[in-house]
Amino acid sequence: MVLYKLEDFDPQYRDSFEGNEIKGVGVYTEGTDEKIGTVHDVLVDEQGHFRYLVVDLGFWIFGKKVLLPIGRSRIDYASDRVYAIGLTREQAENLPEFNEGLATDYDYEEGVRGVYRNPQYRTPPVEASAPVESSTPVESSTPVDAPPIATTTTTTPVTNITATYTPDTYRYEQEPDLFDLNERNHQKLKLYEERLITNTRRHKMGDVTVGKRVETETARVAVPLEIEHIVVERTTPEDAGRVVSPAEANFREGEVAHMEIYEETPEVRKEAFVREEVSVKKVVEQHTLETQATVRREELDVKAPNLPVEER
């Protein structure tokens, strides 16, 4: 089991405390209000669960730090204090010293836990309504001052069941008296609410290709043409029937009139010209799409029949 300092595990841990800083809070004995020290740090496990408060006894024992299991503490946010349950200042002095430069391994923790399992470090009796399993401490079959060993056998007086702890099998949940948050004294609810977070995702709709192609069609055009032809017109002169002299009458055989006749034929040719110009560009149009989804929200439900409840 690996333990981490709170800030090393979560540098933003202060956001979760909503302004309540745990470090630097004074630690006092429960009942006598005798100051033991101050919270120097917090040790959490790999899941981020509080396991120990590192208490600095420096104001009366220079430089010594000890571990206080979270289940043996009561955090009072109203008075900005931490109360050590079932622990006196003299008992705190006899706790194994916590050295930040050394690894907090299983053997060291067993030494600390072995002290707290001693009846003189037990939690004071609780109300009858509290579950026995969560309030009855576990006694250690290992002497308090004995050196920590890899395997520790503990017995619970209520159930008389022997539990064997090893580095591979030990779980903090096996000793709720030491590591439960003691729901009677650490009740803090967070109400959560869901909200819709919108975002857009750009995806390709397709390709647009703009090009040219040649089409053919039959064009028709009207061309006016001129065609010449001969018109032979016979008329009767006004002096028809007049007698002419033999000299005037000139009879010549084979006399002809020659005329050239022309006609026009269509001559068609093609020429190219600019018909229009095309520009290709993209424009972005914006529109709003409304969507909906079901979101959840937690509301506080206080049930305290005939009991005064003050909300702040």
C-alpha positions in Angstrom: 0.0 0.0 0.0 1.4 3.3 -1.0 0.6 6.6 0.7 0.8 10.0 -0.8 0.9 13.5 0.6 -2.4 15.2 -0.2 -0.9 17.9 -2.3 1.2 15.5 -4.3 -1.8 13.3 -5.0 -4.1 16.3 -5.9 -2.5 19.7 -6.3 -6.1 21.2 -6.6 -7.4 19.6 -3.5 -8.4 23.0 -2.0 -11.2 23.2 -4.6 -12.8 20.1 -3.0 -12.7 21.6 0.5 -14.6 24.7 -0.7 -12.3 27.1 1.2 -11.7 24.9 4.3 -8.0 24.3 4.5 -7.1 21.3 6.5 -3.4 22.1 6.8 -2.5 24.3 9.7 -5.6 23.5 11.7 -5.0 23.0 15.4 -5.4 19.5 16.9 -6.9 19.3 20.4 -7.8 16.5 22.8 -11.5 15.7 23.0 -13.1 16.8 26.2 -10.2 18.7 27.8 -9.5 20.9 24.8 -5.8 20.6 25.3 -3.8 21.4 22.2 -1.7 18.6 20.9 -0.3 20.2 17.8 -1.3 21.3 14.3 -2.1 19.4 11.1 1.1 19.4 9.1 -0.1 17.3 6.2 -2.6 14.5 5.1 -1.7 11.1 3.8 -4.0 9.5 1.3 -4.1 6.1 -0.4 -4.0 5.3 -4.1 -7.7 6.0 -4.3 -7.4 9.4 -2.6 -9.0 8.3 0.7 -7.8 10.1 3.8 -5.8 7.6 6.0 -3.7 9.7 8.4 -3.3 13.2 9.6 0.3 14.2 10.1 0.3 16.1 13.4 3.2 18.4 14.2 3.9 18.4 17.9 6.5 21.1 17.5 5.0 23.7 19.8 5.9 21.5 22.8 8.1 18.7 21.3 10.4 20.4 18.9 10.2 18.9 15.4 8.4 15.7 16.2 5.6 14.6 13.9 3.2 11.7 14.5 0.4 10.1 12.5 -3.3 10.3 13.6 -5.6 7.8 11.8 -8.5 9.6 10.2 -11.0 7.5 12.1 -9.6 8.8 15.4 -10.2 12.4 14.5 -13.2 14.7 14.4 -13.0 17.7 12.2 -15.0 20.7 13.4 -15.2 23.1 10.6 -17.2 25.6 12.7 -14.4 26.1 15.2 -11.6 25.3 12.7 -10.3 22.5 14.9 -9.5 18.8 14.7 -10.2 16.8 17.8 -8.2 13.6 18.5 -10.6 11.0 19.8 -9.3 9.0 22.8 -5.8 10.6 22.7 -4.1 12.7 25.3 -1.1 14.9 24.8 1.1 12.4 26.7 0.0 9.5 24.6 0.7 11.5 21.4 4.2 12.1 22.7 4.7 8.3 22.9 3.6 7.6 19.3 6.2 6.5 16.7 7.8 9.5 15.1 6.9 10.2 11.4 9.9 10.9 9.3 9.0 12.5 6.0 12.3 11.4 4.5 11.6 7.7 5.1 9.2 5.5 3.2 5.9 4.8 5.0 5.8 1.1 4.5 3.6 -1.6 5.9 5.9 -2.3 8.9 6.0 1.3 9.9 2.2 1.6 9.6 1.8 -1.6 11.7 3.9 0.0 14.4 1.5 3.0 14.4 -1.6 0.9 14.2 -0.3 -1.4 17.0 -0.2 1.6 19.3 -3.7 2.7 18.5 -5.0 -0.9 19.0 -3.9 -0.7 22.6 -6.9 -0.3 24.9 -5.6 2.9 26.4 -5.7 4.5 23.0 -9.2 3.3 22.3 -12.1 5.5 21.3 -14.4 6.5 24.1 -17.7 4.6 24.3 -20.3 5.7 21.7 -24.1 6.0 21.8 -26.1 2.8 21.8 -27.5 3.7 18.4 -24.1 3.5 16.8 -23.3 0.2 15.1 -21.0 -2.0 17.2 -18.8 -3.0 14.3 -17.9 0.6 13.5 -17.3 1.7 17.1 -15.6 -1.3 18.7 -11.8 -1.0 18.4 -9.6 -3.9 17.4 -7.2 -5.1 20.1 -3.8 -6.2 19.0 -2.3 -9.4 20.2 1.1 -7.9 19.6 2.5 -5.9 22.6 2.4 -2.1 22.1 6.2 -1.7 22.4 7.0 -4.8 20.4 8.8 -4.2 17.1 6.5 -4.3 14.1 6.3 -7.7 12.3 5.1 -8.7 8.9 2.1 -10.6 10.2 -0.1 -9.2 13.0 -2.9 -11.2 14.6 -5.8 -9.0 16.0 -9.0 -10.1 17.8 -12.2 -8.3 18.2 -13.7 -8.7 21.7 -17.3 -8.6 20.5 -17.0 -11.3 17.9 -14.0 -13.2 19.1 -12.8 -13.6 15.5 -9.1 -13.7 14.9 -8.0 -11.7 11.8 -4.5 -12.2 10.4 -3.0 -9.2 8.6 -0.2 -9.5 6.0 1.2 -6.9 3.6 -0.7 -8.6 0.8 -4.0 -9.0 2.5 -4.3 -6.0 4.8 -7.1 -3.5 3.9 -7.8 -0.3 5.7 -11.5 -1.3 5.7 -10.7 -4.1 8.1 -10.2 -1.6 10.9 -13.1 0.9 10.6 -12.3 2.2 14.1 -9.0 3.6 12.7 -9.8 4.5 9.2 -13.5 5.1 8.7 -14.4 8.8 8.5 -16.7 8.4 11.5 -19.9 9.5 9.8 -21.2 10.8 13.1 -18.5 13.5 13.1 -17.6 14.0 9.4 -20.9 14.5 7.6 -20.5 16.7 4.6 -22.7 16.4 1.5 -22.1 17.7 -1.9 -25.1 18.3 -4.1 -24.4 17.8 -7.8 -26.2 19.1 -10.8 -25.8 18.2 -14.5 -25.6 20.8 -17.2 -25.4 20.6 -20.9 -22.0 21.3 -22.5 -22.2 22.0 -26.2 -19.4 21.7 -28.7 -19.2 21.4 -32.4 -17.4 18.8 -34.5 -16.2 19.6 -38.0 -16.6 16.8 -40.4 -16.3 16.6 -44.2 -19.6 16.6 -46.1 -18.1 15.9 -49.5 -16.1 17.3 -52.4 -17.2 19.9 -54.9 -15.5 19.9 -58.3 -16.0 22.8 -60.7 -14.7 22.3 -64.2 -15.5 22.8 -67.9 -16.9 20.5 -70.6 -17.7 21.1 -74.3 -21.2 20.5 -75.5 -22.3 20.6 -79.2 -25.6 21.7 -80.6 -27.0 22.6 -84.0 -27.3 26.4 -84.5 -29.6 27.9 -87.1 -29.1 31.2 -88.8 -31.1 32.9 -91.6 -28.9 34.3 -94.4 -30.6 36.6 -97.1 -29.4 35.7 -100.6 -29.7 37.4 -104.0 -30.3 35.5 -107.2 -30.4 37.1 -110.6 -32.7 35.9 -113.4 -33.7 37.2 -116.9 -37.0 38.9 -117.5 -38.1 39.1 -121.1 -40.7 41.8 -121.4 -42.5 42.4 -124.7 -44.3 45.8 -125.2 -46.1 47.4 -128.2 -44.5 50.8 -129.0 -46.7 53.8 -129.4 -45.9 54.1 -133.1 -46.7 50.5 -133.9 -47.9 50.1 -137.5 -45.8 53.0 -138.7 -44.1 52.3 -142.1 -40.3 52.6 -142.1 -38.0 53.0 -144.9 -35.8 50.1 -146.2 -32.7 51.8 -144.8 -34.2 51.9 -141.3 -35.4 48.4 -141.4 -32.2 46.5 -140.5 -32.8 42.8 -140.6 -29.8 41.1 -139.2 -29.9 37.4 -138.6 -28.1 36.1 -135.4 -28.1 39.3 -133.4 -28.3 38.4 -129.7 -28.2 40.3 -126.3 -25.7 38.7 -123.8 -26.2 39.3 -120.1 -24.4 37.7 -117.0 -26.5 36.3 -114.3 -25.3 36.0 -110.7 -26.6 34.4 -107.5 -25.4 34.5 -103.9 -24.6 31.3 -101.9 -24.3 31.3 -98.0 -20.8 31.3 -96.6 -20.7 30.2 -92.9 -17.7 30.3 -90.5 -17.3 30.1 -86.8 -15.7 32.5 -84.3 -15.2 32.1 -80.5 -15.9 34.8 -78.0 -16.0 35.2 -74.2 -19.5 34.4 -73.0 -19.2 34.7 -69.2 -16.7 34.5 -66.3 -17.1 32.2 -63.3 -15.5 32.7 -59.9 -15.4 29.8 -57.4 -15.2 30.6 -53.6 -16.5 29.4 -50.2 -18.8 31.2 -47.9 -19.7 30.2 -44.3 -23.3 30.5 -43.1 -24.2 30.3 -39.4 -27.4 29.0 -38.0 -28.5 27.9 -34.5 -29.7 24.4 -33.8 -31.6 23.8 -30.6 -31.2 20.5 -28.8 -32.4 19.1 -25.5 -31.5 16.4 -23.1 -32.5 15.3 -19.6 -30.2 16.6 -16.8 -30.3 15.7 -13.2 -29.9 17.8 -10.1 -29.6 16.8 -6.5 -31.7 18.6 -3.9 -31.1 18.5 -0.2 -33.7 16.4 1.7 -33.6 16.9 5.4 -35.7 14.6 7.5 -35.5 15.5 11.2 -38.9 14.9 12.8 -39.5 17.3 15.8 -35.8 18.2 15.8 -34.4 21.7 15.3 -32.3 22.0 12.1 -30.4 25.1 11.3 -29.4 25.7 7.7 -26.5 28.1 7.0 
